[in-house]
Structures are given as C-alpha cells and as structure tokens.
Amino acid sequence: MSKEPSRSTGQLQVHYPFFIPQLNRQRAIRVLLPRNYEKDPSRRFPVIYLKDGQNLFDPATAAFRHWRLKEFMAKQPLKRQAILVGIDHGGIDRGQEYAPFPRGKNGGQGDAYLQFVEHTLKPFIDREYRTWPHREATGMVGSSLGGLIAFYAAMRYSHIFGKVGALSPSLWFNPQVLGLAAKHKDLKSQIYVSGSKTETRGMLPALEKTYWSLKNGGYTDAQIRVVARDRGSHSEAFWAREFKPMYEWLFPVTAF
C-alpha cells in the first residue's frame, strides 16, 4: 500500500510508491477525479482502471503522445463523469504482467496482476474515494498488450469488472484467451473491442475472430461491440481517439 500521501496536480492525484504484494513490486497509481468531485461531496462515481498510466494524462510522462484524458473528461457532461485510475506499466515487466499465459520466457503473470487490482488496489480506491464499487460501475481499459489483459479480465474477472475496453488488443500474444469465451458461463461483462484495418496486417481477421468467439460463447450483441476502423495506426493517437466512442458506449449518460 502507498506509504506516502498523494501528490496532487489539480484533479490528478499520484500515489507512489504503491506496493504490489502479489508481484513484490511497486508502481505509481494516477487518479483523475471528476471535475465536480469536490463541489458535490454527496455524489459517487463509477471507476475505470486503465493500463499504461504514464501515457494517459501527461505529456511529460508519456513515452510518445498521451491520451489527453484530462482534456477529454473536462468536456464530458456531469452525468457521465467517472474516476479514472491509471496504473503505470512495469517497464521491463510490462509483457510479463499483461499476458495471462506464458509465451516463451515472457508472460504468465496476468492473474497475479489482476489479483492485485481486485484485492489490493480496488479496495484502496473504494476506501479513499467516493466510488460506486459494484461491478456494473467498474471498468478496465487497455491497449495493445494492455488490451490483452483487459480482455482476459472480462473472461476471468467479470465478477469485478462489468465493463471492459480492449483497444488494438495483442491477442496474437496469447490467442488462447479467445477460447475462454465459450467456457465463461458466469456473469458476462460488456466488452468493447476496436482496432484499425491499417494498423497491422492481422488486426481485421483478429477482430472478426474475436466477434465470433464472443457470439459463440453466448454473448449477445447488447453485451459486445467489436469495431474495425478504416484507418489508424497502432499508437497512442489512435487509442486516444477511440477512447471517446468506447467510453460513451460503456458508460451512457443514463447509467448512473
């Protein structure tokens, strides 16, 4: 758990060092609060847990472009505000943590990572902030390998994450995750998956396979949305643009 008080810059609070007992590592946790958070102390908010926290809010910490989520949330109506929790990636450990299954010498720590979110981080966020803690108000979003672990969370941790966004998910790294849809008989998350036909040669067939894996696994069209954009690169710029339709579909104005 974080031993230091949060550092605050406007609505963005940073908890560091935040210990991950399941992996014996520490990480920065970046929390973006809704713009009316302090003005309405009686109100609670849904929460979205996002991967690659360095790339979400601040150009100074982003490896390339950032997602401009502070600017995006500032434009959202008050009825569609949420708490965004960005979890920094682990650098050299990113591929280990974001892949549920081993692939050569990489991957295999995805369950430990998600158990950290479920058992350590989420209780902390629910205790420190005014959240709606139930699954219908709890989301997980990621891109690339972050999209892979988010998709896996929808299959194996749907009791926690009722809404999941997987942007350009690297399903090729652990293709066995698609087979989990047919085995998943419990609560089903709402899942938004998107990619571009031009970002990688295999993205379009991967999106098509994803759609049919979910449909054959018993998901309804109301529970899933799989989108293939005509143009876009495998980049922060594309994921920043795609965040808007994903967010508005997962969290409609009338939801809370």
N, C-alpha and C positions, 0 to 999 in steps of 0.2 A: 504494500500500500504506500501511497505517497506520504513521505515524512515532511515535506515542505508545503507551506501554503501555496495556493495557486498564484501564478503571475498573471495579471490581468491587463489587457490592452483593449479598452472599450468593452465590447461584448465578448471578446475572445479571452478565455482563461486557459492557462497551460499548467498541467500538473506534471512535475518532473523532480526527482526520479520516481516513476511509478513502477513498483516491483511486480514481476510476473512469476508467481511462485511455481506455476505449472511448468515453466521453462527455465527458471533460475536466471532471468534476465530482467533488465529494466528498460523503460520506454517513456517517451513523452506522450501525454494524452492532452489533446487540444479540444476544448469545449467551446463551441459557438452558441451563445444564448440568443433567444429571440429578441427582437428589438424592443418589445414591450414587456420583457421579463420582469423588470423592476417596477414598472408602472402598475402592473396588475398582480399583486402578491398572492391573490387567491387562485390564480389560474395554473393549471398543469399542462404539460406539453408532451407530445409523442417524441421519441428519441430515435435517431438513426446513427448506427455505429458504422464508421467508414474506414476503409483501409488507406494506407499510404498517407497518413495525416500530414506529412511535410508538404504535400502537393496540393492541399485543399484551399488554404486561406491566405497564404502569404507568399509573395514572390521571393522574399529573402530566404525562405527555407525550401522552396521548390527546386527540384533538380532541373526542370525545364520550365514550361509555363505552369501556372497554378490554375485551379478550377474556378477561382473567383466566387467562392461560395458565400463569402460575406456580402458581396455586391448582389448576388442572386437572392439571398434571403431578405435583404433590405427591401426588395421590390415585391416580395410576396405579401398578399393580404394578411391581416391579423389572424383570420380564421385558418390560415394554412401555415402558421409558424411552427417550427419544431426545434428541438435541441439537437445539434449536430456534434457528434463525438468522433473526432479524428484520432485514430491510433497510429502513431508513427510506425513505419516498417522497420525491420531489424537489420537493415543493411545487408551484410553477407548472409544473414539468417532469413532473409525475406522468402527465398524459394523454399526453405525448409518449413517455415510456418504457414505459408499459404497453400501448400499442397497436402491434402489429406493422406495420400498414398505415396510410398517411396517410388522414386524413379531414378535408378542408378544410385548414386550417392546423395541425391537430393530428395527433398520432400519427406513426408511421413509424420510431420509434427502438427498437422492441421487440427487434429482433435484436441491436443493439448492447448493449442492457441484458442480454439473456440471455448474450451472449458474455462480458460482464463477470462474470456468475455462474460460467460454465463455466471461463473461462481465468484469472480473477484471484481471485475470492472463494473458490470451492470449493478450489483448491489451497492457499490460505491456511488455510482451516478444517481441511482434511485434514492440514496440516503442524502446526498449533498445538494441535489437539485429537485425542483418540483416537476416530476415526471408522471406520465401515465405508464405504470410498469407492466401492464398486461401485454400479451403477445401481439394483439391487433394494433397496438401503438408502438411496437418495437420493430425497427428495421435494421437491415445490414446491407451495405453497398460496397462494391469494389470493382476495380477494373483490371484487365489482364489477369495475372495470377491472383490479384485481389478479387477479381470476378469469379475465378475458380473456387476460392474458399467461400465466397458468399453463396454461390450456387450449392455447394456442398452443405452449407449451413441450412439452406432451405430443405434439403433432403433429410438431414440427421438431427437438426436442432430447430425444427419447426414449432416445437413447444415453447421456444423462446422468441424466435424471430418470425413474426407473422407476415412481414413484408420484406422482400429481398430484391435488390437490383444488381445484376451482373452485366457490366459493360465490357464488351470485347473480351469475354472470358477465355482464358487459355485452357480450354477443355482438352486440347490435344496433349497437355502435360499429364493429366490423369483422366483419360477417356472413360474409365470405369465409373466415374460419377454419374454418367447418363443412365447407366443400368440401375441406379438406386431408385429412380422414379417408379419403376414397376414394383419395387419391394416396399415402397413407402406407403403404408396403409393407415397411418395416423393422421393427425391434423395436417392439412396442406397449407403452405404459405402462398401468398400472392407473389408471383415471380415475374419480374421484368428483365428480359434479356435483349441486348441490342449489340449490333456491330455494323460494320460497313463492308459493302461488296468489294471495295477497293483497298482495304487496309492490309489484308493478307489473302493469299490465294485460297486458303481453306476456310475462310470465315463464313461464306454463304452456305456451303454444304454443312458446316458445323451448326449454324443456326437452324437449318432445316431439320437436321437430325435431332437437335435439342427440342424443337417444337413437337416432333412426333414421339420422342421419348416421353415427354410430359403428357401428351394426349393419351398415349397407350398406357401410361401409368395411372390414368384415372383423373387427371387434372382437367377441369373444364375451361372453356375459353374465357370465362369470367375470372379465373384464377391466374391465367398466364397471358403475357404479351411478349411475343418474340418479333423483333423489328430488325429488318435488314435495310440500312440506309444505302442510297445510291453512291454517295461519296463520303469520304472521311478517312483519316489516317489513324494508325494505332498510336494515339497520342493524347496528351492531357487536353489539348484544344478540342478534340473530338468528344472526349468524355465530359468536358465542361459544358459543351452544347447539349449533349444527350441527357445531362442531369435534369434539365427542366422537364421534358416530357415524362421521364421516369418518375420524378418526384410528384408531379401533378396527377399521374395515374395511381401511384401507390397511396398518396395522401390527398384525396379530394377535399375540397372545402367543407363538405358536409360531414366529414368523418368524425370530427370532434367538436 
